[in-house]
């Protein structure tokens, strides 16, 4: 049996398959980014998702041969090490902890040259070139980065609402959308809602969906915010392309995450930025789900153990 985990700032998904990748069981729990929710809550979310998947599959954890756990927030070695130590308590026979971008990239490339742009609650672009060199741009979190992400779009939209309310900016339908989403009657009541002690980063990031819907309806302020997100995501990809010396190569760039529900509003600016430096790059939808990619990565470890034995 193989286990794949995809853990992010909003949800944690677990998938158990057999050696032929036939789905046996799945589980879903809350966020497991340790930098956002802490190590203990991240562990509990992963533990819960695995328990659900095992129950659905009708198996015990001891029957899992290998597991690949991909989490947001573990890019730094010290964070990954601390999280990995806690995951020992899961009772798995064998596991590897990687970033969620690692499993998304593997799902795109299978280990070959290519890239993935992730824009969900946060954002990052990771790539691997033909010489197997790996590089990521972005992934700096909400304070220093996450440009083009759901949280970035939501913050930009809330700033536009504040400016419109004060008369410092143009009127926008985002004001009504924000009032509905945060359940207040007037724009000037929003500050109390968004700074409430019960408000979470994930809840604010969720406003991105309303911003995208408002942009699709034609609101010029929302359209500009979403297009700016696309440009920022493109700039992350450009940084990775240049670092990996792939400007003259032909390769795929997959896009993953809720922000891409905006369609051409975000894909157009992102594509233009990318093709300005790498005309041979092709944007594609992801071929496999992140949990499936994680399971396939787990299988490579089973193969390695068999060879070593």
N, C-alpha and C positions, 0 to 999 in steps of 0.2 A: 504494500500500500504506500502511496505517496501523498504528501500534504503540501499544499501551497497556501501561503498567507499574503494578503495584500492589505496593509494597514496604513491609514491616512489620518487626516485631521478631522474627518467626519465619521467614517465607518471603518470597520475591520471585517474582511471577508476571508473565510477559510474554505478550501476545497480539498476533498479526498478523492483520489482515483486509484484504479488498479494500474498495473504496469503497462497496460495498453491505453491508458488515459481515459478509460471509461469512468464517468462520474458516479461515485458511490454515495457521497454525502456533502452537504454544504452548510455553512453557518455564517451568521451575520451578527455583529455586535457594534459597540460604540467606538469612538476614536482611540487610536493607539500610537499617536505621535508623542513620544516621551517629552519633547520640548514644549508641547502644548498642554498636555494633561498630567505630566509627571510619570515617573517610572512605574509606580505601583498601579495607577489606573490603566496605563498602557498594558502592563502585564495581565491585569484582570480582563481587559477587553479581548486580548489574544487567547487567553485561557477559555473564556466563554465561547468564542467563535469555534475553537477546536472542539470543545465539548459538544456543541450543537452538531458539528460536522460528524463527529464520531458516533453520536446517537443516531443521526440520520443514516449513517453507513452500517450501523450495527456492529461496530468494531471497538476494540480497546486501543488506547494510545500505543501500547507495546507492540501492536501489529503494524505500526507505521515504520517503514524501512528508512525513509529519509524525508526531511522537511526543509523547505525553503521559505524563510520568513522575510518578506520585504516590507520595511517600515519607512514612513516619512520621518525625518528628524534625526536619523542615525548616520548622517554623512560624516560627521566628525568622529575620528577613531575613539576618542575618550567616551563619547556618548554611546557608540556602538558597543564598546567593551562593557560598559556598565549595564547596558540593556541585555547584552548576551549573557552576562553572569546571572541576571535575574531569570532569564528564560530557561536556565538549567532546571528550574523547579517545575517546568511543564511536564517532565517525565517522558520526553521523547528520546528515542534511541539515538538519533542523529539529526542535527539541524545546522543550517547555515543562516546567519543573519546578514542581510544586505539592505540596501535602500529600496524604496518603492520604485525609484527611477531605474535601478538595476534590473528589476524584473520586467518593467515596461520596455526597456531597451532590448532585453533578451527576446521578448515577445515579438519585437519588430525585426530583429536581425538574426536571431538564432546564434549569436556569437560572431556574425560577420559584420562588415562595415555598414554603418547606418546611424540614424539618430532618432530620438523621440523628444517631443516637446510636451510637457505635462503642465496643464493649467486647470487646477481644481481649486481647493481652498488656498493653496500656495502655487508657486510656479518654478519650473526648472527645465533646462534642456541638457540632455546627456547624449554623448556620441561615442562611437568607437570607429577607428579607421582601419584600413587594410593591414596595417602593421600591429594591430591589436592594442594600440594606445587608446586610453580612455580619458575623457574630459567632460566636466559638467560646468555649465554657466548658469547663474541664478541660484535659487535655493537658499537665499539668505534670510528668509523669514519675513514677517510683516513689518518689523522695525527698519531693517536695512534693505529690504528687497521685495520679492514676490510680485514684481511688476507684471502686469497682465493677468494676474490671478483673479479668482473670485473675490478674495478679500480686498485686493487693490481696486477692482472695479467698484465694489460696494463703498469703499472709503471715498473714492473720487465722486461717486454719485451723491453721497451724503454731504460732501463739501459743496457740490453744486446746489443742493437743496438749501443749505445754510446761506449761501450767497444770494440765492433767489429770494429767500425769506427776508433778508436784510435789505434787499435792493442793491446789493453789490454785483449781482449777476442777472442773467436773463431768466425769465419765467420758464419752468419746465414741468412736464407731466411727472417727472420723478418725484416731485413734492407729494402728489396724491398717492403715488405708488409707495413711497416711504411711510406715509401715514397709515395706509392699509396694512403694510407688512409689519410695522412695529406697534400697530394697534393704538394709535393716538388720534386725536381729532384735528389738530392743527400742526403745521410745521414747527412752530415755536415751542411745541411740547416734545419734540423729538430728542432734544438734548437729555431730558430726564430719562427717556426710555433707553437710549443707546449707552448712557453712562451708569445705568442701574447696576447694582452689585450682582444681580442675577444674569446680566447680559453676558454672553460668551462670544469669543472670537468666531466660532463656527456659525452662530446665529447671525452675526453681522455679515459674514461671508455669504450666507444664504440669500441675502438681499440681491446678490448678483443676478439671480434668476429673474427678478422683477426688473432690474435694469436692462437686461437683454430683451425681455418682452416689450419694455417701453421703447427701446431702440428699434425693434422690429415694427412697432406701430408708427414709427417715423419721427419721434421726438428728436430734434436736432442735437440737444445737449447729450442725451443718452447715446445717440449714434456716434458722436465724437469720442465719448468715453470708451465705447466698445472698440472703435477703430484704433484708438490710441493703445488699447490693450493688445490688439493684434500686432501693432508696430513694435511694442516692447517685447513681445514674445519672439518676433522675428529677430530683434537685436540680440536676444539670448542665443538663438540658433547661429547667427552670424559670428558671434564670439567663439562658439564651439567649433564652427567650420574653420575659421582662421587658425585657431589653436591647433587643430588636428591636420592642418594643411590639406584640406579636402576641397578647396575652391574649384579645382579642375576635375574633380571626380564625379561619377554618376552614382547616386545612392538614394535610398528612401529616407524620408523624414515622416514619421508617424506622429499624429497629434492625439492626445488623450486628456480627458477631463471635461467637466461640466461647462467651462467657458466656451467650448467649441460648439455648444448648442446655438450660438449666435450665427453659425454658418459663415457665409461670405463676408459678413461685417467684420469678423475677426480674422478669417482665413485670407482674405484679400490683402490687407496690409502686411500680414505675416509673410505671405508668399512673395510679395514684391520686395521686401527687405532681404529675404533669403536669396532670391534669384538675382539680386543685384551683385552678389558676390559668388554665387554657386549656381549657374544656369543649369547644371546637370542634376540638381536635386529635384526629387519628385515627392510631393506631399501625398500621403496616403492615410486612410483610416486604419486603425490598428487591426491586425489580422487575428489576434487572439486576446482573450481577456487577461488582465494581469494575474489573476489566480491560476489560470491555465499555464501562463508563462512560468509562474513560480513552480508549479508541479513539474514542468519540463526541465527546469533548472535542477530540481531535486533529483530527477532521473539521471542527470549527468554525474551526480555524486555517487549514485548507486553503481553506475557503470565504472566509475573511477575506483570504487572499493572492490569491485569484482576483479578489475585488472591488477590491483595491488595484491589481492589475495592469491 
